[in-house]
Each structure stands twice: as structure tokens, then as C-alpha cells.
Amino acid sequence: MKIGSGIVIAAFFTLSQACFPAESTQAFHWPGKIKAAVSLSYDDALDSQLDVAIPALNQYRLKGSFYLTLANPSVSKRMPEWRQAAQQGHELGNHTLFHQCSRSMPDREWVQPKNDLDKTSVEQLKEQILVANTMLQAIDGKHERTFTVPCGDQKAGGENYLGTIKPEFVAIKAVIGSGVAEDMSTLDPYAVNVVTPSNVTGKQLIDIVKAAGEKGTMANFTFHGVGGDYIRVSKEAHDELLKFLAEHRDIYWTDTFINIMKYVKSQNDPITNSN
């Protein structure tokens, strides 16, 4: 079976149930001949994502996940384009209202005092995240959502806040790391690690995908600027990655983070997640 980013997630559930029954005790398996899954995510709702990344994804028939910081002017000024992206099958995820980060961490002079996560309580942040979910639903009409932690900072006002928001999300990208999952059967869907590429070549991006393929796991990219903006990856490097994924879609399943994680959760906890 040819696995493409446009395949409805239910098809994967059907295939996995046929090949790997719920009562099976064997290790985690991707469907068909897939060696690894690839999540292409883009943070902060940047103009270059609308101008460069989404047209490229559409060209190669791949789907991405876009984590919107709802206060970014790009959301209000270009809302019809974000809505269109969702209609094209791309995921709109939650990246909070104001992108608060801990100002006390090294090299965080850029964090404005009003957005200092050290001075934001868990209750305040949770309330804002829930409002962001409502705003995203108004844009794309969807009720299920995933979340990416701004800056990888998991504490608000000195207290961990992720536990309070887990029930609101299918999965969370929470840790900045290699971007390659170590073991899918033990993966915590609420502590997925991501790589945030900047000034890299297409080959370096592809090597991350291949590393995930060797492990049989998944590669999680979190891009920011593509051909512009900040934490930038060139259009050429991004295109090289997409071309590789499109040419090897029978080996690497590239899809939205929410679709991939629904499949992962169905495999790791089929009884709970079949309800």
C-alpha cells in the first residue's frame, strides 16, 4: 500500500488492526513498509511560512503542522490564508497567545518583561492556552489539537504547567533535542522532542530523517523562518528536504503531528484509544 500524507488516518487504523491485532505483544510497527514518520512543524505564525513553506508543501503534496502564536499580527492580518491552509489539510496547532518564555534563562534578553513566563502563573497560562484553543477552533472548526511548548520552557511562575493542560491535547512537543525519537513503544506523547534547525543544509535535514529510519521511529522538525524571518532555514534546504520526502513517501510517512500521534497512541494503547 502506498502511504501518502493525504491518506485519512482511519486508513492507518484499519491497516494496523489487520496486520497487528490489539492483543499482539510484538514491538511497535509503522503501517506497510514505512520505516519512520516525519513531522514537519512550523512555529510562531510567520509570514515566510505562508509565503514559502506552505506553497512548497503543497507542491510536493506533503502536510505540515503550523503552531500559531495567536497574538502575532500575521494571524489577524492573514487569517483567510491560515484558514485556507487548514482546508488544504495542514494542521493548525496551539503555541499560546503571547509566546511567553522564561526571561531568566541564558540569552533571553529578547523576552519582553510582559511576556516573562517566570512572572506568569500556571493558572494564567492555562487559561490563555484554553482561549487559544477556542480561537483556533474559530479559524479551522476543529476540536482536537496538539501543542508546542514555547522555547521548551515547561514552568510558569516556577511550577510545571504541562500536567494541567495534557487533557486538552492529543500530544505535545515539549523538549528541544535531536528531533529523533528513541523508541516509539515507550514514547511519551506529551514530551516529544524536536529539533529546531537554523542555517543548515538540505543534506543535514535529510540525515535526521535517515537517522529516524534507522531506529524505526520518527523525526520531529520545528522550523521557524523559511527563506526569511528568524531562526532561518533557506528555501533551498527546505525544498531539498521536501523533495527527498516526496520521492521516498513509501519509506517515510510525512503527515501532520496530530495524525502521526493518533496512530502512535492507537498502537501503544489500542484499548484505551479505540473508544
Secondary structure, DSSP 4 states (H G I P E B T S, - for coil): ----TTS-HHHHHHHHHHHS-TT--SPP--STT--EEEEEEEES--HHIIIIIHHHHHHTT---EEEE-TTSHHHHHTHHHHHHHHHTT-EEEE--SS--B-TTSTT-TTS-GGGBGGGS-HHHHHHHHHHHHHHHHHHH------EE-GGG--EETTEE-HHHHGGG-S-EEEEES-SB-S-GGG--TTSEEEB---S--HHHHHHHHHHHHHHTSEEEEEE--BSSSSS-B-HHHHHHHHHHHHHTTTTEEEE-HHHHHHHHHHHHSTTGGG-
